[in-house]
Amino acid sequence: MNPIPAEFVSLPLLHGAFGAYDELIIFGGIGVLLVGLAYLSWRASKDKDERRKKRRAKRKR
């Protein structure tokens, strides 16, 4: 007994709108989103470190 029926093995995600590249488009979009979020997070932490350094330098005077 097969737990996944044969008609669901090759189910296109976008109903075949873009042919064999459906999954590539979806996962590529998710990848671009993750890279963008990682960049924004890195930039925010860099700015936070700069503010912390300025605050520490101001206290030492």
C-alpha positions in Angstrom: 0.0 0.0 0.0 1.5 3.3 -1.2 0.8 6.2 1.3 1.0 8.8 -1.6 -1.3 8.2 -4.5 0.3 8.2 -7.9 -1.6 11.2 -9.2 -0.1 13.4 -6.5 3.5 12.5 -7.2 3.9 15.1 -10.0 1.6 17.8 -8.8 2.8 21.2 -10.2 2.7 23.9 -7.6 1.4 26.7 -9.9 -0.9 24.4 -11.8 1.6 24.1 -14.7 1.5 27.8 -15.5 5.3 28.0 -16.0 6.0 24.4 -16.9 8.8 22.6 -15.1 10.1 25.8 -13.5 7.3 26.2 -11.0 9.3 25.0 -8.0 12.3 27.0 -9.1 10.4 30.2 -9.2 8.8 29.6 -5.7 12.0 28.4 -4.0 14.0 31.1 -5.7 11.7 33.8 -4.4 11.9 32.4 -0.9 15.7 32.3 -1.2 15.8 36.0 -2.4 13.5 36.9 0.5 15.8 35.2 3.0 18.9 36.8 1.6 17.2 40.2 1.8 16.2 39.7 5.4 19.7 38.5 6.3 21.2 41.7 4.7 18.8 43.9 6.6 19.6 42.2 9.9 23.4 42.5 9.3 23.0 46.2 8.4 20.9 46.9 11.6 23.5 45.1 13.8 26.3 47.1 12.2 24.5 50.4 12.9 23.8 49.3 16.4 27.5 48.6 17.0 28.4 52.0 15.7 25.9 53.7 18.0 27.3 51.7 20.9 30.9 52.7 20.1 29.9 56.4 19.9 28.1 56.2 23.2 31.2 54.5 24.9 33.5 57.1 23.4 31.3 59.9 24.7 31.4 58.4 28.2 35.2 58.2 28.3 35.7 61.9 27.8 
